[in-house]
Amino acid sequence: MTKFLAPMLMAAGLLVAGGAQAQTVGIATSNPGSLFHNIGTAVAKAANDAGINATIQPATSPNQYMPLVNNNDVEFGVGNLEEFNYALTGEAWFEPAGVNDKLRVVGLIMPIKEAIFVRKDSDIMTIADLKGKPMVDGYTAQQTILPQLDAIYATAGLTRADMQPVQVPSVVAGADAFVAGDSVGFIFAHGAGKVREADAAVGGIRALGVPDTPEAVAAIRQHWKTGYVVKMEPGPANPGVLEPGTYIAYPQLVFTNADVSEDIVYEMTKVIYSSKDSMKATFPPFGAFNPDEMVGETHGAEYHPGAIRFYKEIGIWKE
């Protein structure tokens, strides 16, 4: 058992009428401060409030914990759809370990909205202004980040080779390198705890937008095929968004293993669907979550039968 996993308590089943003891389930996330840790924390709180004993199981990145969910070492996980499908088929950075064909979808949630952030008082105003500057790179423990950087740079006709690489293992370490002054910027998801921490540490940050044009979307999809562009407004939930702008976005999801009990997955799906307000209170970006969009295009990934049962009951399932 990997060292960051808490023991799995296998009880008799999920909560039933009369208040029987619930099974303890794990939710795999990336490290504290990351978007996926924030999401997993919100989901776990909602689950516990509903009587499902859920614990967070953090790892460095999805390329470490998706195989753990595939092996049923942890029952649930949160991640992005593109990386989930790479894990499922054993492509890209998952290729050495092979396929993870027991992964199943629980539901799509709000998209990741992502940016490269720089200091607010910097003269870097656009992605093009990053050319020749020291920028985070490497991501040895979180290889999903490299094609995301490629996608953002491509909207300005740049590549990672146009930067001075600052080697970091993960997005959290990348934000730390930025705060330390080693890099002029860092890539992160809007609204994550680490973005707020960096904003406070340097006296303000600016999110660099990408163009909202067909050419920019085509450039993004050369590197990140589920990517698209969304508009964001300034506000307390969006540190670094100093004016209305457009940014890269892509779907994210809660997932599980094919062998997890249908009843467990049914109950967890129901909790997520019905707990928007609770999850938003824990993590404000859940304000963009639309429960009726938990069923959507998964680019070939299968839903778990327990999730399908719930969606059929409420009438939103699409074959």
Helices and strands as residue ranges (DSSP letters): E 24-29, H 35-49, E 53-58, H 62-70, E 76-80, H 81-89, G 92-97, E 103-119, G 127-130, E 134-138, H 145-154, G 160-162, E 164-168, H 171-179, E 185-189, H 193-202, E 205-208, H 214-223, E 228-232, E 245-257, H 262-274, H 276-282, G 284-288, G 291-293, H 305-314
